[in-house]
Every structure is written in structure tokens, then in C-alpha cells.
């Protein structure tokens, strides 16, 4: 979880999480804006960013569950590589 994320990989990872989770466009823009204000430095920060989106933004229950499911998969060591484009690229 504390694996550093390079600045060039941040955009790619966040885009993959947003796409995989199906985050609605309004919420996706809010999460992206927050990432610009407080750039995620590691995988934990990235997970926290997505979790912030589920707890601070108005979202339908189905979308909320989908985002949480993808965020949990990103956080779990056995499913992380399926979500993370950096790990897929280097693995």
C-alpha cells in the first residue's frame, strides 16, 4: 500500500480506477480536482482519494458499491494487479 506512485503514473492509475469503477462524470471530475489539489503520492493515497469520493460525493447506491468494490480490489494484494495499469505493465 505504501508503494510510491510516480507523477507520470498518477494520471494513468486514477484514470483506470475511475474507468473500472464507472464513477459518474460529475463525481469523476470532483475526484480528479481533488487529486490536483492533493496529489496521491502512493497507492494508499490513491485508495484514500477514491474512498473520499464515495463518502463525500452524492452518488447512487449501485455506483457507490461499484466504486468501493474496485477500490477494495486495488487495495488487496491478490487483486491489485488486475486494476493497476502500472503493475500490469511491469508484471
C-alpha positions in Angstrom: 0.0 0.0 0.0 2.9 2.4 0.5 4.4 1.8 -2.9 5.2 5.2 -4.3 3.5 6.4 -7.5 5.5 8.5 -9.9 3.9 11.7 -11.1 3.6 10.4 -14.6 1.8 7.2 -13.4 -0.7 9.1 -11.2 -2.9 10.2 -14.1 -2.9 6.7 -15.6 -3.8 5.0 -12.3 -6.5 7.4 -11.4 -8.0 7.1 -14.9 -8.0 3.3 -14.6 -9.7 3.4 -11.2 -12.3 5.9 -12.5 -13.0 3.8 -15.6 -13.1 0.4 -13.9 -15.4 1.8 -11.2 -17.7 3.5 -13.6 -17.5 6.7 -11.5 -20.2 9.1 -12.8 -18.8 12.1 -14.7 -19.6 14.7 -12.1 -18.0 12.7 -9.3 -15.1 11.7 -11.5 -14.3 15.4 -12.1 -14.5 16.1 -8.4 -12.1 13.3 -7.6 -9.7 14.5 -10.4 -9.9 18.0 -9.0 -9.0 16.7 -5.5 -6.1 14.8 -7.0 -4.8 18.0 -8.4 -5.1 19.8 -5.1 -3.7 16.9 -3.1 -1.7 14.6 -5.4 -1.7 10.9 -4.3 1.9 10.0 -3.5 1.4 6.3 -3.1 -1.1 3.5 -3.5 -2.6 4.2 -0.1 -3.2 7.8 -1.0 -4.8 6.7 -4.3 -7.2 4.4 -2.4 -8.0 7.2 0.1 -8.8 9.5 -2.8 -11.3 7.1 -4.3 -12.7 6.4 -0.8 -13.1 10.2 -0.3 -15.2 10.2 -3.5 -17.6 7.6 -2.1 -18.0 9.3 1.3 -18.1 13.0 0.2 -19.9 13.0 -3.1 -23.6 12.3 -3.8 -23.8 9.0 -5.6 -26.4 6.4 -6.3 -26.1 3.2 -4.1 -25.2 1.0 -7.1 -22.5 3.3 -8.2 -21.2 3.7 -4.7 -20.9 -0.1 -4.3 -19.1 -0.4 -7.6 -16.6 2.2 -6.7 -16.0 0.7 -3.3 -15.6 -2.8 -4.9 -12.9 -1.5 -7.3 -11.2 0.4 -4.6 -11.1 -2.7 -2.4 -9.7 -4.7 -5.3 -7.0 -2.0 -5.8 -6.1 -2.3 -2.1 -5.9 -6.1 -1.9 -2.6 -7.7 -2.8 -4.1 -10.6 -4.7 -6.3 -8.4 -6.9 -4.3 -5.2 -7.1 -2.5 -6.1 -10.4 -5.8 -6.6 -12.2 -6.8 -2.9 -11.5 -3.4 -1.2 -11.6 -2.1 -0.4 -15.1 1.4 0.2 -13.7 1.6 -3.3 -12.2 0.1 -4.9 -15.4 2.7 -3.1 -17.5 5.7 -4.2 -15.4 4.4 -7.6 -14.5 
